[in-house]
Amino acid sequence: MFGSKTVLVVGTGTIGEPLIGLLCHFKAQLGIDEVLFHKRTPLLNDRAKVLNLLRRGARLVADAESVAGFEQLGLRVDAETEAALGAARVVVDCTPSGREMKERWYERHEDDTDLFIAQGNQFGFGRPYARGINDEVLVAGREKYLQVVSCNTHNLSVLIKILGLGDRGPENLVEGRFVCMRRANDISEDGKFVPSPQVGAHKVERFGTHHARDAWHLFRTKGEQYDLNLFSSALRLNSQLMHVIHYHLKVREPVTRDELVARLAADDRIAVTYKTTANSIFSFGRDHGFCGRILNHSVIPVETLHVDAAGTGITGCSFTPQDGNSLLSSVAATVWGLYPETYDKIVQCLRPYFFREV
Ligand SMILES: NC(=O)c1ccc[n+]([C@@H]2O[C@H](COP(=O)([O-])OP(=O)(O)OC[C@H]3O[C@@H](n4cnc5c(N)ncnc54)[C@H](OP(=O)(O)O)[C@@H]3O)[C@@H](O)[C@H]2O)c1
C-alpha cells in the first residue's frame, strides 16, 4: 500500500506541523516514498491545518475510534494507526508523550519499523541525538530509539563543542555555565504566556536544570571521557519569539577572541549576527528561512563574545532559533534511518536554510 521508504510523523503541533511540511516539500530529495501523519483529535479548528498538509502530499492516519470524527469534518483518513505503524520504516514522534507512546504502540512494532524518534522533553526515550554533535555514535542496526534533544540543548551543545572543546576534546572544558532565558510560549500557542519574567527552580541536583543534564547525556554518548562539568539555570521571558542563552565557559588552553570569531564564522552549525534583538533575528527567519525557520543550532551575536585577559574565560550570548535546530536534527535522524551511509549528503538539500550570517 505504501512504499518501502515511508515515514510516519505522530503529532501535528509546534514541531510536528512544520516537520510534516518540510518532509513533504523535500520528499524527492530526501528519498522518501510517503509522508504519513497521525493526528489524535478531530477538531474543527485544526481542519484547515490538516487540509493543507493533505494538499502538500501527506496522508492522514488516525486511531480506529477517531476515523468517523475526521470523516464528519470531511477529512479522509488513509490508514489506521496500527496499519501505518506496520508500514512505516521510520516513526517520528512529535508529541509531548513519546515515552507513553513507546509503551502503548511502538514496542509492539519494533519488528516492522527500523527507527523511532522522539523529541526534546522525552528524556529516556532513546539515545540522545543532535546533528553535528554526536553523529558518529549512531550505529545502523543497533539504534531503535533516538531522542532529538531540545532546541536549547542543541544551542548549549554547539557552544560547548565549538567554543569549549574546539579541536582539543573534553579535557579542555573546565566548566560550562548557562542561563537559558526562554520565550514564554510559541507564537502558535494560545496558552502558557507569562505576563512578566518568571524564574525557574533548580530541580536537577548536579546540573541545575534539564538543559545542562541533557547536554551532558548527549556528549556522554561519545564515551566515558565526556564527563563535562555543566550547570544551567532557566527563566521565562514575556516574549513569544526566541530563547536567549547567556554562557560562560572556562577552558584550559588559552584562546584569543579572534580565534573564536574565526571558528564561529567557519562553522555552518552556527550563524553569526550583528543584530542584537530577538525580533530582528526572528524576522530574518520569517523572510529567509524555511516556513520561517532558521535551521542553525545557534545564532551568535558576535559583539557579545568576550574573552578574559587570561584567554581562558569565554562569555557571551546566543539566540536559539525557535525549533529550527530540532527540525533539522529530526530530518537528519529520519534520513539516517532510511539511508545510514549517505544521510548527511542527502540533508544538504536543506543547506539554503542554515545560514552563515543572519
Ligand atoms: N515547541 C517547541 O518549540 C519545541 C522545540 C523543540 C522540541 N520540542 C519538543 O517537541 C515535542 C512536542 O512538542 P510540541 O510543542 O510540538 O507539542 P504541541 O504543540 O503541544 O503538539 C502536540 C501534538 O501531539 C499530539 N498528541 C499529544 N499527546 C498525544 C498522544 N498521547 N497521542 C497522540 N498524539 C498526541 C497532539 O494531537 P491533537 O492536538 O490532535 O490531540 C498535537 O498534535 C515535545 O517533546 C517538545 O519538547 C518542542
The ligand as an ORCA input file, in Angstrom:
! r2SCAN-3c Opt
* xyz 0 1
  N       7.575     23.745     20.865
  C       8.857     23.852     20.559
  O       9.373     24.901     20.188
  C       9.722     22.629     20.629
  C      11.054     22.747     20.218
  C      11.864     21.618     20.250
  C      11.327     20.419     20.694
  N      10.031     20.339     21.122
  C       9.525     19.034     21.590
  O       8.562     18.528     20.680
  C       7.620     17.687     21.380
  C       6.232     18.143     21.042
  O       6.087     19.490     21.477
  P       5.130     20.500     20.729
  O       5.415     21.835     21.322
  O       5.219     20.329     19.247
  O       3.695     19.960     21.247
  P       2.244     20.530     20.903
  O       2.335     21.739     20.048
  O       1.504     20.603     22.178
  O       1.603     19.376     19.995
  C       1.273     18.166     20.500
  C       0.740     17.268     19.383
  O       0.830     15.940     19.858
  C      -0.436     15.316     19.787
  N      -0.547     14.463     20.970
  C      -0.388     14.815     22.257
  N      -0.495     13.738     23.044
  C      -0.732     12.689     22.237
  C      -0.937     11.303     22.456
  N      -0.927     10.794     23.686
  N      -1.162     10.529     21.374
  C      -1.165     11.019     20.133
  N      -0.972     12.337     19.855
  C      -0.772     13.135     20.904
  C      -1.477     16.416     19.737
  O      -2.556     15.913     18.969
  P      -4.033     16.518     18.934
  O      -3.930     18.015     19.002
  O      -4.609     16.046     17.655
  O      -4.746     15.936     20.134
  C      -0.704     17.526     18.996
  O      -0.815     17.355     17.604
  C       7.992     17.800     22.871
  O       8.815     16.692     23.200
  C       8.816     19.074     22.937
  O       9.764     19.050     23.987
  C       9.207     21.413     21.075
*
